[in-house]
């Protein structure tokens, strides 16, 4: 199962806060991401990084999620500015892989056509206010 439960310290505030985050491709009936059964995903999956925080300073914060492919290239970056007003605050970012143009017809015969750069072990990093809260690995297979 791909998840992390821990606390971390925001250096700017010097306060330990609670957070929980995980990577998943599963959603509930309301379309909200839920904890995964494993960390192996398909090329056609929408992959979510779900982050929950509480007990942080009541102000504006910035969540950054970086998606790094098996070759070590940053493929996607999500930046989300949010206001924290108390309680548990849950956010998510997602990654959807798109095949190159012209490969759609061939993918009907072989789903991995044009997706070779995406197959393998990925890394997702999550930070809040420039403080890394964690890295996680997941695998993409086609």
N, C-alpha and C positions, 0 to 999 in steps of 0.2 A: 504494500500500500504506500502511495506517495503522499506523505504529509509530514508536517513538522508542527510541534506544539511547544512553545517556549516563551521566554520573555527576553526583552532586549532593552538596552539603554539608548535613548536618543542623546548623543553627546551635547547638543545645544541646550538641552533641558536638564540633563543629569538625573532623570527620573526613569526608573524601571517601569515598563508598561507591559501589558499582556497583549500577545498577538497569536494568531493561528493562521496558517496558510497551507494550501495544498494545490496540486495540479490534477485536473480531472477532465474527462470528456463526457461525463454523465450529467443529466439534468433531471429534475423532478417534473411532475405534471404541470407545474406553474412556469416551467422554463428556467428555473434557477439551478445553477450548478450544485452538485452534491458530491460527497466524498466518493472516491473511486474504489473499485475492487482491485485494480492493478495500475501500473504506470506504463503500459504498452498500448499505443494508440495507432490508428489507421491513418493513412494519408488523407482520407476524406473527412476525418473527424474535425470538429471544432474543439480546440483544446483550451481550457480555462485555467487561469491562475486566480485562485480565490483567496482573498486576504481579509481577515477580521481583526479589528483593534478595539481596545477600550482603555479607559483611564489615561488618555493622552491629553495634552494641553488643549484647552478650548480655543482653537484658532485655526487658521488656514494651514493645510499640510499638502505635500505633493507625494503621491504614490508613483513610483516608476517600476515598470516591469520590462525586462529585456529578455528577448528570446534569441538564443544562440544555437546555430545549426551544428551538425556533426563536424563540419570543417572548421569550426571556431568563428564563423562570421555572424555578426549580429544581424538577424533577419528582420526583426521588428522591435520597436520600442513603443510602449504605451505610457503616456504621462497623464495622470489624473489629479487635478486640484480638487481638494475637498475640505469642507468645514466640519470640524468635530464639535458636537454639542453635548456629548455624554453618551453613556450606554455603550452597547456593542454596535460597531459600525462595520458593515461588510461590503466589500467592493470586489469586482472581478474584471479582468482583462482577458482577451481571447486571441488565439492564433488560428487562422484558417489558411491552409496551404492551397495554392492555385497552380495548376499545371501550366507549362508554357503554351503559347498559342500554337495551334496546329496539331497538338497531341491528343485532342479530345477523341477523335475517331479511333486512333490507335489504342487509347485507354480502354475502349470497350472490350478489346481482346486481351489486354494486359494492363491492369490498373497501375503498375509501377512505371509505365512509359512516361518519360519526362519528369519523373519525380525522384530520380536517383540521388540528387543533392539533398533531398529531405530525409532519406532513409538512414536511420542510425540513432545514436544517442545525442539528445538535445540537452541544453542547460537553460533553465529559466532562473533569473535573479530578480529579487524583489527588494526595493528600498523605499523608505519613507524619509522625506526631508534629507536626502543624500546619505542616510545611514542604512547600510546593508542589513536587512533582517534575515536573509537566507538565500541559498541556492538549492535548486532541486534538479534532478536528472529524470528524464523520461525517454522512452524509446518510440520511434515511429517505424512501423513496418507497413508494407503495401501488399 
